[in-house]
Amino acid sequence: MKENPEASRRNFLKKFGAATAAVAVGTNVFARDKHSGLFTYLKRTDAFGPNDKVNLALIGAGGQGSEDTRVALTVPGVKLVAVCDLYDGRLADAKTRWGADIFTTKVYKEILNRKDVDAVIIGTPDFWHQQISIDAMHAGKHVYCEKPMVHGITEGPAVIKAQQETGKIFQVGSQGVSSLGNEKAKELLKSGAIGQLNYAEGFWARRGPVEVWQYPIPADASTQTVDWETYVSNTHKRPFDEKRFFRWRNYTDYGTGMCGDLFVHLFSSLHFITGSYGPEKIYAAGGLRFWHDGREVPDVLLGTFDYGQNDAHPAFNLSLRCNFVDGTSGTTYLRLVGSEGAMDITWDKVVLKRNSTVESEDPFYLEKLKQAGDTNPGRKKMLPPEEITFEAEKGYLGGPYDHMNNFFTAIRNNGKVTEDAVFGYRAAAPALLCNDSYFQNAPMHWNPEKMEKKG
Ligand SMILES: NC(=O)c1ccc[n+]([C@@H]2O[C@H](COP(=O)([O-])OP(=O)(O)OC[C@H]3O[C@@H](n4cnc5c(N)ncnc54)[C@H](O)[C@@H]3O)[C@@H](O)[C@H]2O)c1
């Protein structure tokens, strides 16, 4: 895609108004205070009208499934009727949390057979997502499936097919995609705020045991309280192992490592913001440096991704890093870098930094300087802080609420969601291929448009 930087700059300045334009051309309005920034509040404008009730069931009532359900129940008109989990303790918790009259079971098909269930949240470990999603849609249920949509690169097309055949609403759970922050970043990129995109990056720094997946194991964990046979019924059969059940992220049969757990969120946001279908080339480096606790996945991982040029965006590179032994901690969520600036993007905030160099031969800037009353544009300037913070208004309910709201709104209006099966697969695929690259010690090639592995 060819982009005219001059046009994009004008577009940006026009769109974001005179105050921003003044900053961009280097008037000294803000020059005295290096810390002054412009704050523009992000606002959700679409109103929500509660219509008919949606009856919901939760399958996989652990940490995230429970959190998703809590958020779903804050959307007006949503009622929880049933919960499925393979561990007694989770079912008992569900009744404590949501009422003794909630139907509970260890058999997810009993949930799917219920006529009073309109939609399900799937909060199981990754390796159950595909099968339960497909079964649920064929049973006539709308599905909110946690990320990553699938556990293996070959599993995506069947979910897409089930969604197309059944016409059910299917949404993957990378909440950032529905957030004000992601929306604003998309708008800013389109308006030319950072010029031509050439690079993106994200990283996670963690170090605490729970942060790095050493979750506490309940004292009563046993085959009396856990349905282990069902748990491993779609993967390698093994004797009961409480770590493989409660710390499933560390094992490749059940989880998808750092890529499927964390990188996938950034692929979802990046693809939403740029309109991209995904990278063409994927390569990983990393290793197990510290957490020698039997885990099968690395604790330091770097992923590098080549995005080719197409109608939606120019060619650019993406670098993702995850370090589970980071003594400093501190995480950058997602940064997009272009020829004229960069944006740091979270779900409720975008910090835009623009290049503060005023090019004296740039007629556009010279004209703006003249308009700003500058009679000697050749003279060096006091430059303003070129940082603009877009922040969500106080009371913003957040990306998780917006994502749930989008799901239920699509159900009620027979509408569409952004993060459907095709989008979800395009976000999951580069994450899964990054794992493949790490384990096979080779670059992976992907056709993001056709959603096919090359080579
Ligand atoms: N969107 C997000 O921000 C986010 C955050 C955390 C986790 N997740 C995703 O949510 C999913 C769950 O992660 P978690 O941290 O909640 O894990 P968890 O271990 O806390 O919960 C998983 C639950 O699923 C149950 N389970 C396992 N197999 C089952 C089956 N076949 N049928 C019914 N129940 C089953 C387990 O008993 C457990 O209670 C994962 O796919 C993860 O990637 C998403």
The ligand as an ORCA input file, in Angstrom:
! r2SCAN-3c Opt
* xyz 0 1
  N      -9.023    -13.483     27.824
  C      -8.173    -13.467     28.821
  O      -7.700    -12.416     29.252
  C      -7.776    -14.749     29.471
  C      -7.116    -14.738     30.716
  C      -6.811    -15.956     31.309
  C      -7.142    -17.135     30.654
  N      -7.738    -17.118     29.435
  C      -8.096    -18.376     28.756
  O      -9.152    -18.981     29.479
  C      -9.032    -20.393     29.454
  C      -9.023    -20.915     30.872
  O      -7.910    -20.414     31.576
  P      -7.926    -20.302     33.178
  O      -6.783    -19.507     33.592
  O      -9.278    -19.868     33.614
  O      -7.720    -21.839     33.583
  P      -8.235    -22.565     34.886
  O      -7.403    -23.794     35.059
  O      -8.347    -21.608     36.012
  O      -9.717    -22.999     34.495
  C     -10.014    -24.021     33.553
  C     -11.217    -24.778     34.090
  O     -11.676    -25.675     33.076
  C     -12.067    -26.896     33.681
  N     -12.052    -27.921     32.639
  C     -10.984    -28.544     32.063
  N     -11.395    -29.353     31.073
  C     -12.748    -29.268     31.045
  C     -13.762    -29.897     30.262
  N     -13.453    -30.761     29.296
  N     -15.041    -29.605     30.520
  C     -15.393    -28.723     31.508
  N     -14.485    -28.116     32.278
  C     -13.172    -28.363     32.036
  C     -11.049    -27.077     34.805
  O     -11.550    -27.906     35.814
  C     -10.863    -25.648     35.309
  O     -11.736    -25.320     36.369
  C      -7.744    -20.684     28.681
  O      -8.035    -21.020     27.360
  C      -6.976    -19.389     28.744
  O      -6.128    -19.196     27.633
  C      -8.077    -15.946     28.860
*
